[in-house]
Amino acid sequence: MRRAHELIGLPVLTVESGKQVGEVKDLLIDPTWNISGIILEAKTWFSSLRYISWEGIVAAGEDAITIPNDSVICEFGQKNECHAFLEGSDKIKGLPVITVGGHELGVVEDVYLNQNWGKQIVGYELSEGFISDLKEGRKWLPMPESATMGEDAIIVPGHCAQEVEELFVSKEE
């Protein structure tokens, strides 16, 4: 599995010219827990954000993201049905994951994608705080069959409390 954080900061290159058109600033995640696209960093303080739909991406490799040409880049308009991963008022990172029964499982630190950089999110990396991370490590929760992305929390079925597993996170992070 690959972590969403591994996409952030990657250069975005066109296959047509080999030109770098920017770097990945953030990911947009739709209500069905798929990545709908990437947001590129703003070139200047006054420029608008640019967006590339996931369908416009040729490949998301370990070292770069490739697109056919710069025609797939558009200005980012507010996509109300999507949540940003890292930034903004509707970001997913930092949201608590709470069961329907009211038990907090941890706070989202990262999300995982399938091995081939597919767009489907397959699980969450959860933290219970800095001290707990040091003592016990972070936790992994496989993506449940239903999860509600709310304004202040992610709500998951009650049985998810039994599905949380320990996750090995390397010390270099």
Protein Blocks (a to p, Z undefined) as FASTA:
>chain_A
ZZfklmgopacddfklopafbdcfbdcddfkopafbdcdddfbfkbccddddfklpmbdc
fkbccdfblmlpccddddfkbccfkgcjkbfghpacddfkopafbdcfbdcddfkopabd
fbdcddebjklmmmnopadddddfbdcddfkbccddfklmmmpccddddfkZZ
